[in-house]
Amino acid sequence: MILVPIKNLEGAKQRLSPVLDANQRRTLAEAMMEDVLETLASWDARPPVAVVTSDAHAMALAHRRRFQIIPEPDNRSETDAIALATHVVVERGWTATLVIPADIPLVEAAELQSIVDAAPKTGSVLVPSADGRGSNAVLRRPAALFPLRFGDDSFVPHRRAAQATGTAVVVLQLPGIALDVDRPADLAELLGRGGDRRSQRLLRAWNVAERMAAARIA
């Protein structure tokens, strides 16, 4: 089961405030979410997908793509949302989970397939963020093999937790998944990669690269 946690998008991406206003940040968050869900929908061999959220727009998009929804009415942290979703998944009899965030707009279906292909029969696959600090994809088999704790420095704790189970741990470097957009520098990287995702079109329409250069925002 693929789990995509999405917090309420109101007030999303506060760390982008030096470049984007509140409305733009929400619009960008929605566009990145659509980029991720569209990639999942294009993946022919994908496992079932469940969006873990209380956000009405996210629920509507999940319904449109016939993805499952695991309601998270308290709009808690990503860590809490995935703990809840993992419990639901285990109760439903699924034996593996692949957790990915909704702010990795350059994710490719081939990258997701490579995670599944690399997955041990018992163990985990970890994909770090570009800076090596965060965890941008985590596959666990069995589904609750170890608890997930998300944050800016989650990769090393996740690797330690995975190793502590005594099962196989695979680490993959996947450039599309590695780029999560949280800070102004990530906007520049997203634009610099090329492509025509919804999120990239928005940033171009807003002249973000030029505005960042003029304001000397790195």
Secondary structure, DSSP 8 states (H G I E B T S, - for coil): -EEEEE---TT--GGGTTT--HHHHHHHHHHHHHHHHHHHHH-TT---EEEEE--HHHHHHHHHTT-EEEE-TT---HHHHHHHHHHHHHHTT---EEE--S--TT--HHHHHHHHHH--SSEEEEEE-TTSSSEEEEEEESTTSS----STT-HHHHHHHHHHTTSEEEE---HHHH----SHHHHHHHHHT----HHHHHHHHTTHHHHHHHHT--
